[in-house]
Amino acid sequence: MQCAVLYSFTCVLLCLLVFVHRSAMQRMEMEDPVADGSADDTEESTTASEMTNSPKETVTQPDGTLTNNSQTEEGCECAKPYPMLNLKYVFYLCVLGKEITLLMQTFNTLSTPEEKLGGLCKKYAELLEENRNAQKQMRSLQKKQTQLIQEKDHLRNEHSKAILARSKLESLCRELQRHNRTLKEDGVQRARLEEEKRKEVTTHFQVTLNDIQAQMEQHNKRNANLRQENMELADKLKKLIEQYELREEHIDKVFKQKDLQQQLVDAKLHQAQALLKGSEDRHQKEKDFLLKEAAESQRMYELMKQQEVHLKQQLSLYTEKFEEFQNTLSKSNEVFTTFKQEMEKMTKKIKKLEKETTMYRSRWESSNKALLEMAEEKTLRDKEFESLQVKVQRLEKLCRALQIERNELSKKVQGVSTGVESKPEIETGSPSEATDSEEGSPVHQNSPETPQTACSPACHCAPELEAETHREVCSAQD
């Protein structure tokens, strides 16, 4: 039973190996045209010397690598009895034989047929996966083959273009060689000129170097002097440090003296504190007095604050007025120019008028004195006028009484004179009417509307009144 099972397993394995072998053969057939195309390209690119250096033939392996025929002959002993077969198929057969031997060795290690079946199933599954992967690779390789064929055609076209470009480049190279020769000649001439310029620059540079060396020597002398000064300063610093140390010792002694003085001051301070308590009582009284003054000053401050608000309001008004004043100023500036011209004219007149004012001032002073005298006289005249007014009123009463009597007498006279002739009556009538008019006028003048002219023509106060009225009019005009 075990032999039958092993026989069946070996048959299955052989079938699998044949299937794998066929798939590998198909893969190699697909790879052959790609290898032939690449070989054609390499033959065009390689030279005869390279062909002589590589006499051995190359064989492509299934993984894409190239191997020499000598290596395959050495590595594979089973290829000797089959000299007519293709080396590729021999290589695959050798590989399959190795795999079969490895499988048989693994099966021999397994004891039970079940384990051998499990191993075969695993191997079968692995081979299926490898077959699927190989088919995928074959498809990808077919795509690559088509791409490579297209690239090959494209490269051939580019090669023909490159040959044409090469001929053009050769002609351009010849022209460049000619241009290079001319450039070399120009370069030689420029080199000569630059050599001459370089010599001039070197001479100038040498002169400047000599100047710099002289300046360096001067700086070295200065540095030497500065070093000596630094040494002297260092000595002075050492002396100062020594003096500072002595000073510190002296200060320590002074501090000790100060401590003693501080103790004395503390003793005096206790005495001062006792005095301070007495002064605090006085200070409290002064403080109360100052608080009262502060309250009063606070009240004054509030009043001043109110005044400040009022003054601010006034200030705002004044600012508005000031703005108006500025506007008027801008307008008045124009007027000022004209006014200035007029002022120049007026100054001349003012000088004349000043002389006249001095004259009139002297006159005014004299007239002022006269006016004072006149005022005194007026007061006296007013008193006299009041007394005269009383007399005038009395006289008015007497005049009225006399007028009544006169009218009565005139009526009596008219009654008596009826028997007299007409002419004498007319003559007597006219003077009577004249007298009536003369006597009636003072009565009319003595009315309450015009009390000043109430006196009769026979009164002696008329010229004095006229003189007083004339003086009053003159004073009003002044």
C-alpha positions as semicolon CSV with decimal commas, in nm:
position;residue;x (nm);y (nm);z (nm)
1;M;0,000;0,000;0,000
2;Q;0,280;0,240;0,084
3;C;0,448;0,174;-0,249
4;A;0,122;0,242;-0,437
5;V;0,069;0,568;-0,251
6;L;0,426;0,676;-0,319
7;Y;0,383;0,588;-0,685
8;S;0,068;0,798;-0,711
9;F;0,244;1,091;-0,539
10;T;0,537;1,071;-0,773
11;C;0,298;1,070;-1,072
12;V;0,125;1,379;-0,944
13;L;0,459;1,547;-0,887
14;L;0,574;1,460;-1,236
15;C;0,254;1,610;-1,380
16;L;0,311;1,924;-1,181
17;L;0,670;1,941;-1,292
18;V;0,566;1,901;-1,657
19;F;0,311;2,181;-1,616
20;V;0,572;2,407;-1,458
21;H;0,818;2,314;-1,731
22;R;0,570;2,410;-2,004
23;S;0,493;2,744;-1,838
24;A;0,866;2,813;-1,806
25;M;0,917;2,725;-2,174
26;Q;0,642;2,966;-2,275
27;R;0,800;3,236;-2,060
28;M;1,138;3,179;-2,222
29;E;0,986;3,193;-2,570
30;M;0,834;3,531;-2,480
31;E;1,170;3,654;-2,352
32;D;1,367;3,541;-2,664
33;P;1,261;3,830;-2,897
34;V;1,340;4,086;-2,628
35;A;1,685;3,935;-2,587
36;D;1,734;3,932;-2,966
37;G;1,635;4,305;-2,987
38;S;1,870;4,400;-2,708
39;A;2,145;4,195;-2,875
40;D;2,094;4,389;-3,202
41;D;2,124;4,720;-3,017
42;T;2,435;4,607;-2,837
43;E;2,592;4,489;-3,164
44;E;2,542;4,837;-3,315
45;S;2,688;5,014;-3,012
46;T;2,986;4,787;-2,940
47;T;3,314;4,808;-3,136
48;A;3,523;4,529;-3,291
49;S;3,771;4,539;-3,007
50;E;3,497;4,456;-2,755
51;M;3,381;4,165;-2,972
52;T;3,731;4,017;-2,969
53;N;3,758;4,052;-2,591
54;S;3,432;3,855;-2,530
55;P;3,453;3,524;-2,732
56;K;3,232;3,325;-2,498
57;E;2,858;3,301;-2,567
58;T;2,599;3,423;-2,315
59;V;2,274;3,258;-2,218
60;T;1,976;3,429;-2,049
61;Q;1,847;3,268;-1,732
62;P;1,480;3,270;-1,636
63;D;1,539;3,547;-1,377
64;G;1,678;3,780;-1,649
65;T;2,057;3,726;-1,586
66;L;2,313;3,628;-1,853
67;T;2,544;3,327;-1,806
68;N;2,832;3,200;-2,016
69;N;2,810;2,863;-2,198
70;S;3,121;2,752;-2,024
71;Q;2,958;2,803;-1,684
72;T;2,651;2,605;-1,790
73;E;2,866;2,320;-1,917
74;E;3,060;2,308;-1,592
75;G;2,753;2,345;-1,367
76;C;2,531;2,091;-1,537
77;E;2,661;1,732;-1,588
78;C;2,337;1,609;-1,744
79;A;2,393;1,827;-2,054
80;K;2,675;1,601;-2,186
81;P;2,459;1,310;-2,319
82;Y;2,231;1,560;-2,503
83;P;2,460;1,772;-2,722
84;M;2,189;1,853;-2,980
85;L;1,940;2,006;-2,730
86;N;1,914;2,378;-2,665
87;L;2,114;2,486;-2,363
88;K;1,813;2,666;-2,214
89;Y;1,603;2,349;-2,202
90;V;1,894;2,157;-2,057
91;F;1,925;2,416;-1,783
92;Y;1,556;2,386;-1,693
93;L;1,579;2,005;-1,687
94;C;1,874;2,024;-1,453
95;V;1,684;2,258;-1,223
96;L;1,379;2,026;-1,224
97;G;1,597;1,725;-1,145
98;K;1,741;1,904;-0,846
99;E;1,393;1,993;-0,718
100;I;1,274;1,632;-0,760
101;T;1,573;1,500;-0,568
102;L;1,508;1,754;-0,290
103;L;1,140;1,649;-0,274
104;M;1,230;1,282;-0,255
105;Q;1,475;1,350;0,024
106;T;1,209;1,541;0,220
107;F;0,954;1,261;0,166
108;N;1,209;1,003;0,287
109;T;1,242;1,195;0,613
110;L;0,865;1,173;0,670
111;S;0,752;0,846;0,831
112;T;0,377;0,824;0,758
113;P;0,206;0,859;0,419
114;E;-0,035;1,117;0,565
115;E;0,253;1,350;0,641
116;K;0,387;1,293;0,291
117;L;0,038;1,378;0,150
118;G;0,029;1,698;0,358
119;G;0,375;1,793;0,233
120;L;0,269;1,724;-0,127
121;C;-0,042;1,940;-0,082
122;K;0,169;2,223;0,056
123;K;0,413;2,189;-0,229
124;Y;0,122;2,181;-0,476
125;A;-0,023;2,500;-0,325
126;E;0,317;2,668;-0,342
127;L;0,355;2,564;-0,704
128;L;0,007;2,702;-0,785
129;E;0,097;3,034;-0,630
130;E;0,425;3,035;-0,819
131;N;0,235;2,958;-1,141
132;R;-0,007;3,246;-1,080
133;N;0,280;3,479;-1,003
134;A;0,459;3,357;-1,315
135;Q;0,150;3,431;-1,528
136;K;0,127;3,780;-1,378
137;Q;0,494;3,833;-1,448
138;M;0,444;3,702;-1,802
139;R;0,168;3,958;-1,863
140;S;0,379;4,239;-1,726
141;L;0,671;4,120;-1,937
142;Q;0,451;4,116;-2,248
143;K;0,357;4,479;-2,178
144;K;0,722;4,560;-2,128
145;Q;0,804;4,381;-2,455
146;T;0,560;4,600;-2,649
147;Q;0,702;4,908;-2,478
148;L;1,056;4,799;-2,558
149;I;0,966;4,741;-2,925
150;Q;0,821;5,092;-2,942
151;E;1,127;5,230;-2,768
152;K;1,347;5,039;-3,012
153;D;1,173;5,203;-3,310
154;H;1,196;5,538;-3,139
155;L;1,566;5,485;-3,068
156;R;1,632;5,390;-3,431
157;N;1,468;5,714;-3,541
158;E;1,669;5,904;-3,287
159;H;1,984;5,723;-3,404
160;S;1,925;5,843;-3,761
161;K;1,862;6,192;-3,630
162;A;2,179;6,170;-3,421
163;I;2,382;6,074;-3,731
164;L;2,251;6,385;-3,909
165;A;2,322;6,595;-3,603
166;R;2,669;6,443;-3,586
167;S;2,749;6,562;-3,940
168;K;2,624;6,908;-3,851
169;L;2,826;6,905;-3,531
170;E;3,140;6,808;-3,722
171;S;3,098;7,110;-3,949
172;L;3,036;7,327;-3,644
173;C;3,345;7,183;-3,476
174;R;3,558;7,283;-3,773
175;E;3,424;7,634;-3,756
176;L;3,486;7,635;-3,381
177;Q;3,845;7,527;-3,436
178;R;3,897;7,818;-3,671
179;H;3,734;8,052;-3,420
180;N;3,950;7,906;-3,141
181;R;4,265;7,977;-3,342
182;T;4,165;8,340;-3,383
183;L;4,077;8,356;-3,013
184;K;4,417;8,209;-2,922
185;E;4,591;8,477;-3,125
186;D;4,379;8,745;-2,957
187;G;4,448;8,583;-2,621
188;V;4,824;8,596;-2,682
189;Q;4,804;8,966;-2,762
190;R;4,586;9,030;-2,457
191;A;4,826;8,826;-2,244
192;R;5,112;9,049;-2,356
193;L;4,913;9,360;-2,272
194;E;4,808;9,214;-1,937
195;E;5,170;9,122;-1,866
196;E;5,273;9,483;-1,920
197;K;4,984;9,602;-1,701
198;R;5,078;9,347;-1,436
199;K;5,436;9,478;-1,431
200;E;5,306;9,833;-1,385
201;V;5,073;9,716;-1,107
202;T;5,356;9,528;-0,935
203;T;5,576;9,839;-0,939
204;H;5,290;10,046;-0,798
205;F;5,216;9,775;-0,541
206;Q;5,583;9,769;-0,439
207;V;5,579;10,145;-0,382
208;T;5,263;10,117;-0,170
209;L;5,421;9,829;0,025
210;N;5,722;10,048;0,103
211;D;5,488;10,321;0,226
212;I;5,298;10,070;0,439
213;Q;5,625;9,939;0,586
214;A;5,725;10,295;0,679
215;Q;5,386;10,347;0,844
216;M;5,424;10,012;1,024
217;E;5,761;10,125;1,163
218;Q;5,600;10,446;1,287
219;H;5,318;10,246;1,448
220;N;5,574;10,016;1,611
221;K;5,748;10,318;1,761
222;R;5,414;10,446;1,888
223;N;5,332;10,104;2,032
224;A;5,669;10,100;2,211
225;N;5,595;10,443;2,361
226;L;5,248;10,324;2,462
227;R;5,398;10,015;2,628
228;Q;5,631;10,235;2,831
229;E;5,335;10,452;2,930
230;N;5,138;10,139;3,025
231;M;5,428;10,023;3,243
232;E;5,438;10,363;3,412
233;L;5,063;10,350;3,464
234;A;5,095;10,000;3,612
235;D;5,353;10,133;3,860
236;K;5,120;10,419;3,946
237;L;4,835;10,172;3,996
238;K;5,047;9,969;4,236
239;K;5,122;10,284;4,434
240;L;4,754;10,374;4,435
241;I;4,664;10,026;4,560
242;E;4,913;10,064;4,845
243;Q;4,768;10,406;4,925
244;Y;4,419;10,256;4,911
245;E;4,517;9,986;5,162
246;L;4,657;10,250;5,395
247;R;4,339;10,448;5,345
248;E;4,129;10,146;5,439
249;E;4,327;10,104;5,761
250;H;4,270;10,470;5,839
251;I;3,899;10,431;5,763
252;D;3,876;10,133;6,003
253;K;4,017;10,351;6,277
254;V;3,772;10,625;6,187
255;F;3,484;10,376;6,203
256;K;3,587;10,279;6,554
257;Q;3,583;10,644;6,652
258;K;3,243;10,678;6,490
259;D;3,113;10,386;6,699
260;L;3,219;10,566;7,013
261;Q;3,057;10,883;6,888
262;Q;2,742;10,684;6,811
263;Q;2,722;10,570;7,170
264;L;2,746;10,932;7,282
265;V;2,478;11,026;7,032
266;D;2,250;10,752;7,169
267;A;2,285;10,895;7,516
268;K;2,204;11,241;7,385
269;L;1,911;11,092;7,194
270;H;1,751;10,968;7,516
271;Q;1,770;11,320;7,649
272;A;1,625;11,455;7,325
273;Q;1,335;11,208;7,345
274;A;1,241;11,345;7,685
275;L;1,244;11,695;7,539
276;L;1,049;11,571;7,238
277;K;0,758;11,459;7,453
278;G;0,719;11,814;7,579
279;S;0,741;11,950;7,227
280;E;0,475;11,698;7,112
281;D;0,220;11,857;7,343
282;R;0,295;12,192;7,190
283;H;0,280;12,036;6,847
284;Q;-0,069;11,895;6,922
285;K;-0,199;12,240;7,008
286;E;-0,044;12,384;6,693
287;K;-0,195;12,096;6,498
288;D;-0,547;12,177;6,618
289;F;-0,495;12,539;6,523
290;L;-0,366;12,438;6,179
291;L;-0,665;12,206;6,126
292;K;-0,899;12,498;6,181
293;E;-0,700;12,704;5,935
294;A;-0,708;12,412;5,690
295;A;-1,090;12,397;5,713
296;E;-1,107;12,769;5,640
297;S;-0,861;12,728;5,353
298;Q;-1,075;12,440;5,219
299;R;-1,378;12,665;5,220
300;M;-1,177;12,934;5,045
301;Y;-1,059;12,672;4,797
302;E;-1,420;12,581;4,709
303;L;-1,503;12,948;4,659
304;M;-1,196;12,990;4,442
305;K;-1,297;12,681;4,247
306;Q;-1,638;12,832;4,174
307;Q;-1,464;13,150;4,068
308;E;-1,238;12,942;3,845
309;V;-1,543;12,787;3,671
310;H;-1,688;13,133;3,623
311;L;-1,356;13,259;3,491
312;K;-1,333;12,964;3,251
313;Q;-1,674;13,055;3,112
314;Q;-1,557;13,410;3,071
315;L;-1,239;13,281;2,909
316;S;-1,444;13,083;2,654
317;L;-1,634;13,402;2,576
318;Y;-1,310;13,594;2,547
319;T;-1,168;13,325;2,316
320;E;-1,470;13,364;2,088
321;K;-1,425;13,738;2,098
322;F;-1,054;13,692;2,034
323;E;-1,131;13,484;1,726
324;E;-1,363;13,757;1,607
325;F;-1,088;14,004;1,687
326;Q;-0,842;13,802;1,479
327;N;-1,084;13,806;1,188
328;T;-1,123;14,179;1,226
329;L;-0,744;14,209;1,256
330;S;-0,698;14,031;0,924
331;K;-0,939;14,278;0,773
332;S;-0,788;14,571;0,961
333;N;-0,439;14,482;0,834
334;E;-0,555;14,579;0,492
335;V;-0,699;14,897;0,634
336;F;-0,382;14,950;0,835
337;T;-0,170;14,983;0,524
338;T;-0,392;15,262;0,400
339;F;-0,420;15,399;0,752
340;K;-0,042;15,402;0,783
341;Q;-0,015;15,623;0,481
342;E;-0,278;15,850;0,626
343;M;-0,097;15,841;0,962
344;E;0,217;15,971;0,799
345;K;0,015;16,256;0,665
346;M;-0,157;16,304;1,000
347;T;0,170;16,311;1,195
348;K;0,264;16,622;1,007
349;K;-0,072;16,773;1,094
350;I;-0,042;16,651;1,457
351;K;0,289;16,829;1,496
352;K;0,119;17,146;1,387
353;L;-0,179;17,074;1,611
354;E;0,046;17,004;1,911
355;K;0,181;17,353;1,882
356;E;-0,174;17,484;1,863
357;T;-0,281;17,264;2,160
358;T;-0,002;17,406;2,375
359;M;-0,128;17,751;2,286
360;Y;-0,492;17,654;2,345
361;R;-0,401;17,476;2,670
362;S;-0,254;17,795;2,808
363;R;-0,568;17,974;2,698
364;W;-0,783;17,697;2,851
365;E;-0,604;17,730;3,183
366;S;-0,664;18,102;3,181
367;S;-1,028;18,051;3,077
368;N;-1,067;17,782;3,343
369;K;-0,959;18,029;3,608
370;A;-1,201;18,284;3,467
371;L;-1,472;18,016;3,463
372;L;-1,416;17,942;3,831
373;E;-1,449;18,308;3,906
374;M;-1,763;18,317;3,691
375;A;-1,904;18,018;3,880
376;E;-1,854;18,199;4,209
377;E;-2,020;18,503;4,064
378;K;-2,302;18,281;3,935
379;T;-2,372;18,146;4,281
380;L;-2,396;18,502;4,409
381;R;-2,615;18,596;4,114
382;D;-2,839;18,295;4,176
383;K;-2,898;18,410;4,530
384;E;-2,974;18,759;4,407
385;F;-3,197;18,610;4,135
386;E;-3,401;18,420;4,393
387;S;-3,452;18,736;4,599
388;L;-3,541;18,927;4,284
389;Q;-3,787;18,655;4,180
390;V;-3,971;18,708;4,509
391;K;-3,980;19,080;4,439
392;V;-4,099;19,014;4,081
393;Q;-4,387;18,802;4,207
394;R;-4,492;19,085;4,439
395;L;-4,462;19,334;4,153
396;E;-4,672;19,107;3,929
397;K;-4,947;19,110;4,187
398;L;-4,928;19,491;4,207
399;C;-4,927;19,519;3,828
400;R;-5,239;19,306;3,801
401;A;-5,416;19,520;4,062
402;L;-5,308;19,840;3,886
403;Q;-5,420;19,700;3,550
404;I;-5,764;19,629;3,692
405;E;-5,784;19,982;3,826
406;R;-5,662;20,121;3,494
407;N;-5,926;19,931;3,304
408;E;-6,195;20,065;3,537
409;L;-6,061;20,420;3,500
410;S;-6,047;20,386;3,122
411;K;-6,413;20,283;3,118
412;K;-6,503;20,587;3,331
413;V;-6,299;20,813;3,104
414;Q;-6,479;20,676;2,798
415;G;-6,814;20,751;2,957
416;V;-6,709;21,109;3,044
417;S;-6,560;21,183;2,699
418;T;-6,874;21,106;2,497
419;G;-6,948;21,479;2,450
420;V;-6,603;21,557;2,304
421;E;-6,542;21,575;1,928
422;S;-6,472;21,271;1,719
423;K;-6,115;21,361;1,630
424;P;-5,996;21,413;1,979
425;E;-6,171;21,088;2,074
426;I;-5,979;20,901;1,809
427;E;-5,652;21,059;1,918
428;T;-5,721;20,981;2,278
429;G;-5,828;20,624;2,186
430;S;-5,511;20,538;2,000
431;P;-5,270;20,622;2,278
432;S;-5,487;20,437;2,524
433;E;-5,472;20,125;2,309
434;A;-5,097;20,164;2,280
435;T;-5,065;20,191;2,652
436;D;-5,290;19,888;2,689
437;S;-5,067;19,688;2,457
438;E;-4,756;19,806;2,633
439;E;-4,899;19,722;2,972
440;G;-5,040;19,390;2,849
441;S;-4,713;19,263;2,718
442;P;-4,541;19,241;3,052
443;V;-4,841;19,066;3,190
444;H;-4,818;18,812;2,914
445;Q;-4,448;18,784;2,973
446;N;-4,511;18,726;3,338
447;S;-4,704;18,410;3,264
448;P;-4,594;18,090;3,440
449;E;-4,442;17,957;3,116
450;T;-4,178;18,235;3,102
451;P;-4,102;18,337;3,458
452;Q;-3,752;18,475;3,380
453;T;-3,887;18,770;3,168
454;A;-4,170;18,862;3,405
455;C;-4,030;19,206;3,494
456;S;-4,158;19,525;3,339
457;P;-3,951;19,733;3,096
458;A;-3,885;19,982;3,371
459;C;-3,718;19,707;3,585
460;H;-3,338;19,749;3,627
461;C;-3,263;19,369;3,654
462;A;-3,295;19,300;3,277
463;P;-2,931;19,375;3,175
464;E;-2,795;19,164;3,463
465;L;-3,010;18,865;3,363
466;E;-2,899;18,892;3,001
467;A;-2,533;18,894;3,111
468;E;-2,585;18,578;3,324
469;T;-2,761;18,391;3,043
470;H;-2,482;18,486;2,804
471;R;-2,221;18,346;3,048
472;E;-2,413;18,017;3,088
473;V;-2,429;17,969;2,710
474;C;-2,053;18,029;2,680
475;S;-1,976;17,778;2,958
476;A;-2,200;17,515;2,789
477;Q;-2,017;17,566;2,457
478;D;-1,677;17,522;2,631
